[in-house]
Amino acid sequence: MGREVGGGIWMGNTCKSMADSCQSFFMHQFKCECRFSNGLERMQFFARYIYNTEEDVHFDSDVGEFTAVTELGRPDAEYWNQQKDFMEQMRAKVDTVCRSNYLGVGSFMRQRRVEPTVTVYPAKTQPLQHHNLLVCFVNGFYPGHIEVRWFRNNHEEEAGVISTGLIPNGDWTFQTMVMLETVPQSGEVYTCQVEHPSQKSPITVEWTFFPPSQNSWYFSRSAQCYVAAWMGGEFRGELLLFSRYLMSNSYMSGLVINLEPSIQSERILLS
């Protein structure tokens, strides 16, 4: 990549230009990236040279030469731009590095699909008719294209919606949080709907605030699968203890279990 030539000169010039102020401990970084638009239709190779935490000079294949970002990087940019063989190597990186890597792993990454996990919960433990923030946490999905929408009683909510945007997890998956500012009312059903290429149909997770009653417990819909595992017909005592445990670890939501003595499995209400 010409890294040895460019990097060596760059390191020497950096300390030389700083004269006696060059620190005993310092860090030089070289970072390069390939940017693709619509597959191979448009490619860009970008290389950054960083001293400590500040970028001093970079190379952009769209420009075709080095550009100084700081005065410290100006001598390096001027020198490298005069090195004919080195510049030819750098300009070729868009093909020798970017195109080559894309052809090697591009087809796999285009076909890769990882479905998201979706969790809905309130940001605060608030009673009815108090301002709250409902959070739809979508995690572990790939590719990054995703659409998250909020509904209240089957009507889409657009006002009061806040998003963190797409956040990389560092393992080739992403996460995002989409929040809805609202004042929950009794019996209202809030739905987070997620559309992603890994799914043929949208993923929906509901959250409902039910008015409290003496014989009812409330907990997150994410606990439904665990509750179902206990419904063998003879585990009412265990179900009671388990539901109390879930109640202590979550908050009001769209699954209600009535714990009257005459409980039957069909009395579990799934909203």
SEKOL-437214 format. One record per residue (C-alpha): residue number from 0; residue in one letter; x negated, y, z. Coordinates in steps of 0.05 Angstrom, whole numbers. Example, Ala and Ser with C-alpha at 12.3 -4.5 7.8 and 13.67 -1.06 7.14 Angstrom:
{rec 0 "a" {-246 -90 156}}
{rec 1 "s" {-273 -21 143}}
// end
This chain:
{rec 0 "m" {0 0 0}}
{rec 1 "g" {-60 46 3}}
{rec 2 "r" {-48 48 78}}
{rec 3 "e" {-122 37 93}}
{rec 4 "v" {-144 94 49}}
{rec 5 "g" {-90 142 68}}
{rec 6 "g" {-85 122 141}}
{rec 7 "g" {-159 126 153}}
{rec 8 "i" {-166 195 123}}
{rec 9 "w" {-102 217 158}}
{rec 10 "m" {-127 196 227}}
{rec 11 "g" {-194 228 216}}
{rec 12 "n" {-166 293 190}}
{rec 13 "t" {-114 296 246}}
{rec 14 "c" {-166 295 301}}
{rec 15 "k" {-214 339 261}}
{rec 16 "s" {-161 392 250}}
{rec 17 "m" {-146 391 325}}
{rec 18 "a" {-221 398 339}}
{rec 19 "d" {-238 387 411}}
{rec 20 "s" {-165 386 432}}
{rec 21 "c" {-154 315 405}}
{rec 22 "q" {-127 275 464}}
{rec 23 "s" {-162 214 493}}
{rec 24 "f" {-96 176 487}}
{rec 25 "f" {-54 186 425}}
{rec 26 "m" {-9 146 378}}
{rec 27 "h" {-8 144 302}}
{rec 28 "q" {52 114 268}}
{rec 29 "f" {65 95 196}}
{rec 30 "k" {137 80 179}}
{rec 31 "c" {166 63 112}}
{rec 32 "e" {238 50 90}}
{rec 33 "c" {277 32 29}}
{rec 34 "r" {343 64 15}}
{rec 35 "f" {393 32 -33}}
{rec 36 "s" {455 61 -64}}
{rec 37 "n" {503 15 -100}}
{rec 38 "g" {455 -43 -102}}
{rec 39 "l" {395 -31 -147}}
{rec 40 "e" {429 27 -183}}
{rec 41 "r" {390 77 -142}}
{rec 42 "m" {330 62 -98}}
{rec 43 "q" {286 107 -56}}
{rec 44 "f" {220 92 -20}}
{rec 45 "f" {204 137 39}}
{rec 46 "a" {140 135 81}}
{rec 47 "r" {128 176 144}}
{rec 48 "y" {62 190 180}}
{rec 49 "i" {73 209 253}}
{rec 50 "y" {24 234 305}}
{rec 51 "n" {50 220 375}}
{rec 52 "t" {124 236 365}}
{rec 53 "e" {119 288 310}}
{rec 54 "e" {122 273 236}}
{rec 55 "d" {66 310 201}}
{rec 56 "v" {70 286 129}}
{rec 57 "h" {115 241 87}}
{rec 58 "f" {120 211 18}}
{rec 59 "d" {186 210 -20}}
{rec 60 "s" {191 170 -84}}
{rec 61 "d" {245 217 -110}}
{rec 62 "v" {194 274 -105}}
{rec 63 "g" {134 232 -126}}
{rec 64 "e" {83 263 -79}}
{rec 65 "f" {66 275 -7}}
{rec 66 "t" {97 334 30}}
{rec 67 "a" {69 366 93}}
{rec 68 "v" {119 373 148}}
{rec 69 "t" {72 410 196}}
{rec 70 "e" {7 448 187}}
{rec 71 "l" {-29 388 216}}
{rec 72 "g" {-6 346 157}}
{rec 73 "r" {-22 396 103}}
{rec 74 "p" {-95 375 91}}
{rec 75 "d" {-74 302 85}}
{rec 76 "a" {-18 317 36}}
{rec 77 "e" {-63 359 -8}}
{rec 78 "y" {-118 307 -8}}
{rec 79 "w" {-74 247 -22}}
{rec 80 "n" {-37 282 -78}}
{rec 81 "q" {-104 289 -114}}
{rec 82 "q" {-120 214 -110}}
{rec 83 "k" {-95 188 -176}}
{rec 84 "d" {-100 113 -162}}
{rec 85 "f" {-71 119 -93}}
{rec 86 "m" {-12 161 -118}}
{rec 87 "e" {3 110 -172}}
{rec 88 "q" {7 56 -118}}
{rec 89 "m" {53 99 -76}}
{rec 90 "r" {99 115 -134}}
{rec 91 "a" {103 41 -151}}
{rec 92 "k" {128 23 -81}}
{rec 93 "v" {200 34 -101}}
{rec 94 "d" {192 -28 -146}}
{rec 95 "t" {138 -69 -112}}
{rec 96 "v" {168 -62 -43}}
{rec 97 "c" {241 -40 -48}}
{rec 98 "r" {264 -77 -110}}
{rec 99 "s" {225 -139 -90}}
{rec 100 "n" {254 -141 -20}}
{rec 101 "y" {324 -129 -45}}
{rec 102 "l" {320 -186 -95}}
{rec 103 "g" {292 -231 -41}}
{rec 104 "v" {343 -219 14}}
{rec 105 "g" {396 -175 -19}}
{rec 106 "s" {442 -231 -42}}
{rec 107 "f" {441 -262 28}}
{rec 108 "m" {457 -196 62}}
{rec 109 "r" {512 -179 13}}
{rec 110 "q" {547 -245 28}}
{rec 111 "r" {534 -243 104}}
{rec 112 "r" {597 -235 146}}
{rec 113 "v" {601 -232 221}}
{rec 114 "e" {670 -220 251}}
{rec 115 "p" {679 -168 306}}
{rec 116 "t" {702 -179 377}}
{rec 117 "v" {754 -128 398}}
{rec 118 "t" {768 -107 470}}
{rec 119 "v" {818 -54 493}}
{rec 120 "y" {817 -22 562}}
{rec 121 "p" {832 45 596}}
{rec 122 "a" {773 88 614}}
{rec 123 "k" {803 104 682}}
{rec 124 "t" {850 70 731}}
{rec 125 "q" {907 121 728}}
{rec 126 "p" {981 116 745}}
{rec 127 "l" {1036 129 695}}
{rec 128 "q" {1044 198 663}}
{rec 129 "h" {972 217 677}}
{rec 130 "h" {922 234 622}}
{rec 131 "n" {879 175 604}}
{rec 132 "l" {831 150 551}}
{rec 133 "l" {845 83 518}}
{rec 134 "v" {782 51 491}}
{rec 135 "c" {778 2 433}}
{rec 136 "f" {710 -29 435}}
{rec 137 "v" {690 -66 371}}
{rec 138 "n" {625 -104 375}}
{rec 139 "g" {580 -153 339}}
{rec 140 "f" {603 -144 267}}
{rec 141 "y" {569 -143 199}}
{rec 142 "p" {570 -109 149}}
{rec 143 "g" {578 -40 179}}
{rec 144 "h" {640 -21 138}}
{rec 145 "i" {698 -22 187}}
{rec 146 "e" {764 14 198}}
{rec 147 "v" {794 23 268}}
{rec 148 "r" {862 53 278}}
{rec 149 "w" {907 66 338}}
{rec 150 "f" {982 56 340}}
{rec 151 "r" {1033 73 394}}
{rec 152 "n" {1099 35 388}}
{rec 153 "n" {1079 16 317}}
{rec 154 "h" {1068 88 296}}
{rec 155 "e" {997 108 278}}
{rec 156 "e" {963 159 324}}
{rec 157 "e" {916 207 289}}
{rec 158 "a" {912 264 339}}
{rec 159 "g" {868 253 400}}
{rec 160 "v" {826 198 367}}
{rec 161 "i" {751 201 383}}
{rec 162 "s" {698 155 354}}
{rec 163 "t" {626 142 371}}
{rec 164 "g" {612 124 299}}
{rec 165 "l" {572 64 277}}
{rec 166 "i" {518 41 326}}
{rec 167 "p" {466 -12 307}}
{rec 168 "n" {457 -68 359}}
{rec 169 "g" {387 -83 334}}
{rec 170 "d" {405 -154 314}}
{rec 171 "w" {435 -141 245}}
{rec 172 "t" {503 -127 276}}
{rec 173 "f" {539 -63 295}}
{rec 174 "q" {586 -36 348}}
{rec 175 "t" {633 23 353}}
{rec 176 "m" {682 53 404}}
{rec 177 "v" {745 87 381}}
{rec 178 "m" {782 123 438}}
{rec 179 "l" {853 150 442}}
{rec 180 "e" {871 207 488}}
{rec 181 "t" {941 196 514}}
{rec 182 "v" {989 200 572}}
{rec 183 "p" {1017 129 579}}
{rec 184 "q" {1091 120 591}}
{rec 185 "s" {1127 60 619}}
{rec 186 "g" {1137 5 567}}
{rec 187 "e" {1096 38 512}}
{rec 188 "v" {1056 -10 469}}
{rec 189 "y" {988 14 445}}
{rec 190 "t" {954 -25 390}}
{rec 191 "c" {883 -22 364}}
{rec 192 "q" {880 -48 293}}
{rec 193 "v" {813 -67 262}}
{rec 194 "e" {801 -81 189}}
{rec 195 "h" {735 -113 169}}
{rec 196 "p" {709 -152 108}}
{rec 197 "s" {699 -214 152}}
{rec 198 "q" {775 -219 162}}
{rec 199 "k" {830 -230 110}}
{rec 200 "s" {880 -194 155}}
{rec 201 "p" {872 -140 208}}
{rec 202 "i" {855 -157 280}}
{rec 203 "t" {904 -126 329}}
{rec 204 "v" {897 -121 404}}
{rec 205 "e" {954 -91 446}}
{rec 206 "w" {954 -54 512}}
{rec 207 "t" {1018 -40 550}}
{rec 208 "f" {1032 -6 616}}
{rec 209 "f" {1090 -42 651}}
{rec 210 "p" {1123 -12 713}}
{rec 211 "p" {1100 -49 776}}
{rec 212 "s" {1146 -99 810}}
{rec 213 "q" {1140 -139 873}}
{rec 214 "n" {1132 -206 839}}
{rec 215 "s" {1089 -188 779}}
{rec 216 "w" {1015 -183 765}}
{rec 217 "y" {982 -146 708}}
{rec 218 "f" {918 -157 671}}
{rec 219 "s" {883 -151 605}}
{rec 220 "r" {906 -189 543}}
{rec 221 "s" {835 -214 536}}
{rec 222 "a" {852 -260 595}}
{rec 223 "q" {908 -295 557}}
{rec 224 "c" {864 -352 532}}
{rec 225 "y" {841 -366 602}}
{rec 226 "v" {912 -367 629}}
{rec 227 "a" {935 -414 575}}
{rec 228 "a" {882 -464 597}}
{rec 229 "w" {914 -468 665}}
{rec 230 "m" {985 -481 640}}
{rec 231 "g" {984 -557 646}}
{rec 232 "g" {1049 -556 685}}
{rec 233 "e" {1022 -574 754}}
{rec 234 "f" {972 -518 768}}
{rec 235 "r" {1017 -464 796}}
{rec 236 "g" {975 -453 857}}
{rec 237 "e" {911 -448 816}}
{rec 238 "l" {947 -402 767}}
{rec 239 "l" {967 -356 824}}
{rec 240 "l" {896 -352 851}}
{rec 241 "f" {867 -344 781}}
{rec 242 "s" {915 -288 763}}
{rec 243 "r" {898 -252 827}}
{rec 244 "y" {824 -258 809}}
{rec 245 "l" {837 -229 741}}
{rec 246 "m" {878 -173 771}}
{rec 247 "s" {818 -154 815}}
{rec 248 "n" {773 -152 754}}
{rec 249 "s" {815 -115 702}}
{rec 250 "y" {873 -68 694}}
{rec 251 "m" {946 -60 671}}
{rec 252 "s" {959 -89 603}}
{rec 253 "g" {1004 -127 556}}
{rec 254 "l" {1009 -195 591}}
{rec 255 "v" {1057 -205 648}}
{rec 256 "i" {1062 -268 692}}
{rec 257 "n" {1122 -271 737}}
{rec 258 "l" {1102 -307 800}}
{rec 259 "e" {1170 -323 829}}
{rec 260 "p" {1176 -393 862}}
{rec 261 "s" {1216 -419 803}}
{rec 262 "i" {1162 -403 752}}
{rec 263 "q" {1163 -443 687}}
{rec 264 "s" {1110 -440 634}}
{rec 265 "e" {1159 -413 583}}
{rec 266 "r" {1169 -351 627}}
{rec 267 "i" {1101 -325 609}}
{rec 268 "l" {1115 -263 567}}
{rec 269 "l" {1067 -247 511}}
{rec 270 "s" {1078 -178 483}}
// end
